[in-house]
Amino acid sequence: MMVDTLSLLKKIENVSVLVIGDIILDHYLWGDVHRISPEAPVPVVHANRDTYTPGGAANVALNLVNLGVKTSLIGHIANDEAGKRISSILSKSGVNVIDINNNSNTPTIIKTRVMVRNQQLCRIDREVSRELYKIDSSPDFNAKLESTLANVDAVIISDYAKGVITQSLVDFILDKAKRGSFLVAIDPKPANKLSFNGVGLLTPNRQEALELAGISQLHHDDKYPLEAVCNNIFKKYTPHFLVITLGAEGMAICKDGKVEKHLPTEAQEVFDVSGAGDTVIATLTAALASGINSLQSAWLANGAAGCVVAHMGTVPVKKDELQEWLAEHPQNS
């Protein structure tokens, strides 16, 4: 019996999700190269256009609203040019950005990618000390967060290790989840060295999963130790549901420390993996929170990721594009 994919997407529309994490403005400078600089052995880029899109936790939020999910976002956005750009795009898209009155003097994080003939030439990051991006020390922060948590079906913690996500913040959310009925999903950054035992959903990529599992860097010809990675992460963090994104090798769905399913990638052609992890956690979380089972949720997320990597730059999933993919890839129930 074929799964009614349209009914699955309709279920997702009934969900309310809070995203909390590092908000980034992704700036793309597009141009071409025709010569090498006489000043140094570097290419001269003739810039012809700039594009801007919300990245990090803001991209997770855009993916959710594009799926029809009621979405709120908490993170650091300054009252600077970059912050105004992000706020404008999010507002027009329907994301509810919750004002937390944190340090407005701390600049909005910007990642500038110089793109030449659809290839990234370099990336320029503009950010300051991680301590300055903390938000849970803001006045009335816990009261605002607790009020928001009372009306959501899921929380996505989008950690880019820029400073917003702290142990105290994770502990607060996990504690409220134990008393409430909402799902907590984390896209982790091992560099942040956080504890999140018992989290509902964990979505590390290939390298992040190795680090979380405590396994040393592999040599280029080593087989990826998927079973050991799943088992080690489960023993250490006991996630209810673990999904490891494996790039060209698709994604692995793990439960109770064992690989339940390995889905091959659905991307026909990969142009840019920027933001694919955001799409995966957004789609998975919304689907699971709506009551869709784990395998069908992972199937939807795998398809959504396949859609976004076919585009250049950080691009959230588009619902019509995902519907088209679902129609071409029917799944048996």
URWO-V997808 format. One record per pair of residues at least 24 apart in sequence whose C-alpha atoms are under 6 Angstrom apart, sorted by the first residue. I is the first residue (numbers start at 0). GAP is how many residues later the second one is. Records with the same first field share a line. If there is no record, write none. Layout:
I = GAP, GAP
This chain:
0 = 331, 332
1 = 329, 330, 331
2 = 328, 329, 330
10 = 279
11 = 274, 275, 278
12 = 55, 56
14 = 54, 275
15 = 53, 54, 55, 136, 137
16 = 54, 135, 136, 137, 138
17 = 53, 54, 55, 137
18 = 54, 136, 137
19 = 53, 54, 55, 137
20 = 36, 54, 136, 137, 138, 143
21 = 34, 35, 53, 138, 142
22 = 33, 34, 35, 52
23 = 31, 32, 85, 86
24 = 29, 30, 85
25 = 26, 27, 28, 29, 85
26 = 24, 25, 84, 85
27 = 84, 85
28 = 85, 86
29 = 85
30 = 85
31 = 84
53 = 32
56 = 101
59 = 218, 222
62 = 216, 253, 254
63 = 218
65 = 252
66 = 252
70 = 24
71 = 24, 25
72 = 24
73 = 24
76 = 31
77 = 26, 29, 30
82 = 25
101 = 33, 36
129 = 32, 33
130 = 32
132 = 30, 31
133 = 29, 30
134 = 29
152 = 29
153 = 28, 29, 30
154 = 29
155 = 29, 30
156 = 29
157 = 29
158 = 29, 30
160 = 31
166 = 27
196 = 40, 41
197 = 40, 41
198 = 40
199 = 39, 40
200 = 40, 41
201 = 40
202 = 40, 41
203 = 40
204 = 39, 40
205 = 39, 40
229 = 27
230 = 26
265 = 37, 40
266 = 39
268 = 41
269 = 39, 40
270 = 38, 39, 40, 41
271 = 37, 40
272 = 36
273 = 40
274 = 39
275 = 29
278 = 26
